Amino acid sequence: MTSTAARPTKRIGFGSKMSAWDLKISPYLYISPFFILFFVVGLFPLGYTAVISFMDWDLVRGSGTFVGFDQYATVLADPKFWTALRNTFSIFLLSTVPQLIAAVFIAAMLDQNIRAKTFWRMGVLLPYVMAPVAVALIFSNMFGDQYGIVNTWLGAIGLDPVRWHSNAFASHIAIATMVNFRWTGYNTLILLAAMQAIPRDYYEAATVDGAGKVRQFFAITLPSLRPTLIFVIITSTIGGLQIFDEPRMYDQYGTGGANYQWLTITLWLYNIGWGEWNFGRAAALAWILFLIILVIGVINLFITRNLVRDEGSRSDLTRAQMRAARRDAKASVAADRVASRTASAERAAHTTHHTEEVSR
């Protein structure tokens, strides 16, 4: 009987350690450029603006006097703030609602089997590629009070001209038309991508059951678009409340009208900062706008949470049941791994024992 030599202890080399470190650290290195850039151009200016909002800031000296919440109180007590807030929400509603309806309709048309699909899909994106200043200049001339194209057409059919720059609601419609022209195609492509991800088996089954195109759209397409629609609604809300280019270029002065008919919050912020050189008050207004957007975003989240719950899973389980099922699945996988390792160890021991028997 010969004694078996002790098996040498397996040592982990430097290369194996480097491989393990690479596996753990490399994902953070890959995503770090975004967070570094966000900190430099996003988070730091946000915090710096918050500090300035509590001061009477002097840009030339780069310093200011601490005044507390006086800047916020001054902004909220100014009637211009409430006028700008009303105009902002009015333009936002007049642009976002028609824009989303048109985007869903156009995306549904482009999702059909039509000729030159690539041409039409790229065509809807052309307004988004155009410069905002060019769009604003063209549309401001179209909606001119005296020589605008729109009023010329209205006069040709016997209607009175609309005072697009004097009437507040008319100016909101004109500016919302610019926004719809620019952003409808962008949202259309996002919704079209979501429509193309819907399995075609659903439509085939619905066709076999006798459902028409309209029924399929409301029963299959819209429910499947809920997560994408929520994303589009949230981004449109953020962009709509920060509208600046269109009202800024709507006339030659850029102050929101003689009676502030189309003055928005961002336009007033610009006028306070670079017109009055009051950067402390402008910073306070910027933070008020940030909080307004944050509140509206949270409201959107709570309203739409039930709409997207379990969407795409086609399951009747609640969230607690789904979490329990995931925990059970993880436990089952871990048990299978332990059993596999045990079986491997038993096979290795059996092989060693058989080798010893043969050597004897």
PyMOL commands that set and color helices and strands:
alter all, ss='L'
color gray80, all
select helices_A, chain A and resi 14-52+70-77+79-110+117-123+126-129+132-142+149-156+168-196+200-208+213-224+226-241+245-248+265-275+279-305+319-359
alter helices_A, ss='H'
color red, helices_A
select strands_A, chain A and resi 55-58+63-66
alter strands_A, ss='S'
color yellow, strands_A
deselect
rebuild
show_as cartoon
